[in-house]
Amino acid sequence: MLEAMKPERGGRGGFVPTVGHEGHGPERGPSQLTLCPFPPPPCRALIPLFDSSTGLLLLTGKVMTQCLTEGRSLGVALVPRPALDVMACEVMRALQLSDSGAIVPISVLVPRKSTQEFHKDLFPDSAGSVPGASAQAWWAGDDGQVSLTLSPSLASKGAFLLLSLPGPSSSFRHLQGTVLHRSTHITNLRGLSLTTPGECDGFCANRLFVAAPLLSAGGQVAVWELSKPGRLADAAAMPTIQNGAPVSDLCWDPFDPRRLAIAGEDARIRLWRLGPEGLQETLLEPESVLRGHSEKVYSIRFHPLAADILASSSFDMSVRIWDLGNGKEAMKLDGHRDQIFSLAWSPDGRRLATVSKDGKVRVYDPRMGPEPLQEGPGPEGGRGARIVWVCGGNFLLVSGFDCRSERQLSLYGAESVSAGPLAVLGLDVAPSTLIPFYDPDTSLVFLTGKGDTRVFVYEIVPEAPFFLECNSFISNEPHKGLQFLPKTECDIREAEVARALRLRQGALEPLAFRVPRVKKDFFQDDLFPPTAISWEPALSAEAWLLGQDGQHRRLSLQPKGMVPVSEAPKEPPSRKYVPSSVYLEEKSDEQKKEELLNAMVAKLGNRDDPLPQDSFEGVDDEEWVRGAKAYRDSYHIRRDPHRLSSPTPFHLSGRKAPRGALGWPLLASQPLSFCLPRTNPGAIAFLLLPKQTHSHGADVHPAAPQTPFSLRASFWATTSRRRLPSGS
């Protein structure tokens, strides 16, 4: 039975749908749906609303007033299933638009005795709001589906739990980002520039140095050494690079870690070289200056394989390629009709891709001509974009904005840019452009923006669904930028697949991305394939300009003494632990008590264990008698007016007394000056004193007569006749 209810003045109203048949008797016609006891609706076409998950059919029509509504209905729409109140057994909800201008919710409930549990028979998994395949994948025959469950217990951590996600899952999905210890940080960074253009990463880093523009006039750039972490001195005493013009972008030479290229707003690119010891003094004159652009330079990128090749983009809507060997322009690329947001070299160094404000993605072969080889649609928003080559140069990844200012990722085929993106992934709404950092060894892309507190991580695969989400790194404080170091800087033994530098307002923090692994004693060869030696050029600038190509040599990251995990011996599966219920079911109450008692005794110590004094050697009885006699003659007795009226004997009690211990009672009626016999200078005597006394030298004075005494031991050394320190 179903109950349909809508809010009414003064209470609830409802109806019960019933199924009947045309005619009577054995010749009755097909079944039909009627709503009783109301009269039939006027002759108008009914609008069917069908829920494929439950098989429920809701019929309605315009200007209908029967059963559900008080006024005339202008239209009805179903509410998505995730909005249903599943604990109230609401299986369907419709929104009615009435002629009075109101939207009235209508709920369809199934009566159940218990509303404290989830009824899975009423709420099967239904279609989700995430597409199962792209348009291109559907045309290719992919019928992937995404379903969601409405169970509150499964969806407690989020709005809904997506099930049956198409495609494989990433082996890096449990990636963990960790800020390293504070001893590795560079702190007290002052005067950092906050006005770098959106096309600039904010700062740049290599395995030796970090460079960042400062806020002071003249385009000053600070350089810090990664090998010298800690608190920096005041900015006034720090040497800088005087660029002479506001900095728009900066980049380290990948093959010369001491050469820094800085693009300025004066349309010039200056090359600076640091000394063998780093930046020890302020630099005023650059090594060389590149002139050719007529407007502000936005981006500069070194060639990934050839030495002394640099590409730059400017607001004059041109891309120029420079030969740094002679400091001259070698090529010029045209075809842009608006500002160039970003440019990127392909991994093989043959092609150059750009994304611009005119909404186009272009691919060039600089050695073939100045016009683009391909041109396709880019991001719709004009707020900024970035481009990077992924998957061995077979795809292009573009981060940008859509028409609603939502940040999104678009993946293009490198050979089919004109056909548009293969996949588009929306992320969030934020003002800063996502800057992608791609790791070719793991196919991971890290994305973050200036002022963000989150680093998105995705694995890019060359087939649908293309984007495999991994754990994101989230911080409490925003950062100004992120830069990744070469793979050789990672801690391979800790399964660290990426090492980054995170620039905050006043500190530079190393950030490690690690994959949790059980067998860390083995080299994780599935995570660390041979990496490219990217710090060595594969060919010269002259060779590349003449049309030659090359590739980097490869380096194994396997540490010495570590065996690859693929060669590790196979261990039979074993049960890691046995539930306590197994033991509790097999043992009686008496056994439990006995185990508890044994555990308590074990903590306190075994009563049968020998005592420390059992190992003492002591002296012979005859020697002790002679020593006692000499001792009795050596001590002195003083009379005291406050002494006790009657002698009170005290005896050693408790555990076994050591051999040679004092065998007669000590009388506390008289103050004693106590010495040990010289015949056994290594022995220690116990002097029993009243609790309420104090000692002055070797004299003991009782505090009050006829007072119960508590014994305490005062230890004396016979060699010096001085009291030992407390605890001796």
Secondary structure by P-SEA (a helix, b strand, c coil): cbbbbccccccccbbbbbbbbcccccccccbbbbccccccccbbbbbbbbbcccbbbbbbbccccccccccccccccccccccccccccccbbbbbbccccbbbbbbbbbbbccccccccccccccccccccccaaaaaaccbbbbbbbcccccccccccccccccccccccccbbbbbcccccccccccccccccccccccccccccbbbbbcccccbbbbbbbccccccccccccbbbbcccccccccccccccccbbbbbccccbbbbbbbccccccccccccccccccccccccccccccccccbbbbbccccbbbbbccccccccccccccccccccccccccccbbbbbcccbbbbbbcccccccccbbbbcccccccbbbbbcccccbbbbbbcccccccbbbbbccccccccccbbbbbbbccccbbbbbbccccbbbbbcccccbbbbbbbccccccccccbbbbbccccccccccccccccccccccbbbbbbcccbbbbbbbbccccccccccccccccccccccccccaaaaaabbbbbbbbbbcccccccccccccccccccccccaaaaaaaccaaaaaaaaaaaaaaaaccccccccccccccccaaaaaaaaaaaaacbbbbbbcccccbbbbbbbcccccccccccbbbbcccccccccccccccbbbbbbbcccccccccbbbbcccbbbbbbbbbbbbccccccccccc
